[in-house]
Amino acid sequence: MIVSCCLLVDMNYFHNYLYIFFLSLKFSLVICLEPDPRYELASTLVGTKFYFFGGVKQIAQNLSTNEAWYLDLSSSFSTTKPPWSKSANMPVAYYFGSSCISPIDYTNVYLVGGRTSPESVLPVYVFNSNISQWTSSNIRPTGNSSLAARSSETQAVINDKGKIFIFGGINSRGTLYNDMNIFDTTSMTLSKPSQSQSVSYYADYAAVLLQNGTIIYIGGRQSVTSLTNMNQLLTYDTNSNSWSTQKVGGDFIGSRLGHSAVLTSDNRIIIYGGSSSSTRLIAANPSLAILDISTLMWYIPNIPKTYAPPPLMYHCAALYNDYMFIAFGKNFITIVQ
């Protein structure tokens, strides 16, 4: 009887402990499954999952993070309470970089360039989205190619052969670059094609790869304070490794940096957000604009602003089933969740 009584007391205590534990666990999960506001992060659409990597959480302390999150876009949800899911943390805190999904396996995501904390000499981190696992890899440079300490504030793009094109960028001392480096994910090699034409220095731009193999670079800056003209678009032909400049007409679109761009199924480019100054927080005007590739004309769509997001910079954007998803960023007052 004494043993039974003692056992009964222990079990009651055990049940109470479990009850409190599960309550605490449930409470913790609710807190953890909602990421803190951040900006300057990388993002990639992998199938139906919109992944977000790293970013800066606080403006004053410049606290970068190694967190990785995703949203499953296959089911509808409320934009005021998205169904966030936590993925495996990155090996280092990461911001001001870019990420590309492999067109070979549609599984591996390559994080190229950017800034890390602590600083890392490994220029590439690979995320296996099937098993949520990170690996780090050294790139074998050929010729005079290099990404060391300078591929920050770029937007890399990847073609159907698994080659990532990384243009320009800026280092931690404020030095800008104007060369193209090509990272072949199939051989883990880096090369720099010969550049017969002289192009301007570029950083903080948006880049879109067209189906014909042409990369269009939109906006950004050419020096610490000089922003590019939105009516002069720099293009790069990945087939011939040649540069050209395209004049664009239509509505007036203000210069900007830190904006986003997506390519639609009917061959239009939608840009959103950005700042019209590299030294002050001034929202670019207009926030939303569309470039018709076939006519090379800008136009400002007449869209009701009832549910429009605030003006943003250094945010994320992706196109899924003809919907443009925008997340995170800096809204010129605070950081957006």
Secondary structure, 3 states (H helix, E strand, C coil): CHHHHHHHHHHHHHHHHHHHHHHHHHHHHHHHCCCCCCECCEEEEECCEEEEECCECCCCCCCECCCEEEEECCCCCCCCCCCEEECCCCCCEEECCEEEECCCCCCEEEEECCEEECCCCCCEEEEECCCCEEEEECCEECCCCCCCCCCECCCCEECCCCEEEEEEEECCCCCEEEEEEEEECCCCEEECCCCCCCCCCCECCEEEECCCCEEEEECCECCCCCECCCCEEEEEECCCCEEEEEECEECCCCCCECCEEEECCCCEEEEECCECCCCCCCECCCCEEEEECCCCEEECCCCCCCCCCCCCECCEEEEECCEEEEECCECCCCECC
